[in-house]
Amino acid sequence: SSISTSGKPKHIFKVVILGNISVGKTSIIGRVMNNDFQVKEATVGAEFREYQVHDLNSHSEISLQIWDTSGAERYRAITTSHIRNADAAIVVYDITDRESFNALEYWIDIIKKCNSDNIIIYLLGNKYDLMKNRQIDENEVEEYLKIKNIKSNYYVSAKTGINVDVMFKAFYTEIYEK
């Protein structure tokens, strides 16, 4: 912790965003940071973004240090090094892409291997605007959440912005309260 410019104590938390290539990780962060959507090139390695939260309470501020990681296999070693000591993780799959859902096993196992058991994990099914092309049934997702003991699950669309703000506010509030 350090003191912010407003004189309030500032708490810094490390967040990683994970998932297969092209599930929309960078687009979700873009929606959170700038409320916009752009089609992005694949992330190389990992990109760092900082998000300041001012609306939690009047006593302190928090800063989320967000590591937006590449889903590409050739960057897996870099990605793994960024996962260590994270306070929270957002794991993204594409609801129209069965393979990205199957890969959750890999991402969640790596999070659990590299961090304490009390890391906060949010599961996001992105591309909710493409519901008619959905490949993963909601019951299947519920079942998976139970097996992996993950409590927070959201369907979002980085493209339209649906549910992104709601999810992210719940996410940083939970990090702060923990």
JOSULFEN-V840858 format. One line per field, one symbol per residue. ss: DSSP state (h for helix, s for strand, l for the rest). Layout:
ss=???
This chain:
ss=lsslllllssssssssssllllllhhhhhhhhhhlllllllllllssssssssllllllsssssssssslllhhhhhhhhhhhllllssssssslllhhhhhlhhhhhhhhhhhlllllssssssslhhhhhhllllhhhhhhhhhhhlllssssllllllllhhhhhhhhhhhhhhl
